[in-house]
Amino acid sequence: LGSGYPALLNAMLSSRHPELAIRVTNMGVSGNTVRDLKARWQSDVLDLQPAWVSVMIGINDVWRQFDCPLQPETHVLPEEYHATLEALVRQTMPHVKGLLLVTPVYMDTNRQDPMRARRDEYAAIVRDIAARTGAALADPQPAFDRHFSHCHPMSMSWDYVHPDLTGHMMIADAIYQALEA
């Protein structure tokens, strides 16, 4: 489960609903983009025959455009991101009880920052896919934005992408709330 939001979500579900005997499996891979996710979707998701699937992907798709500007082959632009993620969702929906999409998070409240603006664009894509496919949606970004009205984002993340345990708790809480709804 790792030490981030999947482990925290597992603890929340286990402590609040022990009667459901929910098993959480974390198949997330650090640094992956939606391209990588597509390449391992069959073995890491469909072959496991899960009852529910949650997908949080996109911040690396955004980040590569900014941390590797001279490597355009690594860039997953909005059109590819949208098409790939929607195809994975549509492929999976008939085989699961539910599918939850989680918007990517970026730890900067300045909406004019180019990376934050691009993150917002990718989050809108996730919301669109959820609405068009009937997938559930969790959006942790508002919790981060509220948090950063009291402290600077650097207190949670040196790179604005990888949160500390508080950030992971906010992601887990957003997912839990979406599942409860």
RAURTA-V128744 format. One record per backbone hydrogen bond with DSSP energy under -1.0 kcal/mol. NH is the residue of the N-H (numbers start at 1). CO is the residue of the C=O. If there is no record, write none. Layout:
# RAURTA-V128744
{{NH/CO} {NH/CO}}
This chain:
# RAURTA-V128744
{{8/4} {9/5} {10/6} {11/7} {12/8} {13/9} {14/10} {15/11} {16/12} {17/13} {20/17} {21/18} {32/29} {37/33} {38/34} {39/35} {40/36} {44/40} {45/41} {46/41} {47/42} {49/46} {53/98} {55/100} {62/58} {63/59} {64/60} {65/62} {66/63} {67/63} {68/64} {71/68} {74/71} {75/72} {81/77} {82/78} {83/79} {84/80} {85/81} {86/82} {87/83} {88/84} {89/85} {90/86} {91/87} {92/88} {93/89} {95/92} {96/93} {97/51} {98/51} {100/53} {101/136} {102/55} {103/138} {107/160} {108/106} {111/109} {113/110} {117/113} {118/114} {119/115} {120/116} {121/117} {122/118} {123/119} {124/120} {125/121} {126/122} {127/123} {128/124} {129/125} {130/126} {131/127} {132/128} {133/129} {134/130} {136/99} {138/101} {144/140} {145/141} {146/142} {147/143} {148/144} {149/146} {150/147} {155/152} {156/153} {157/153} {168/164} {169/165} {170/166} {171/167} {172/168} {173/169} {174/170} {175/171} {176/172} {177/173} {178/174} {179/175} {180/176} {181/177}}
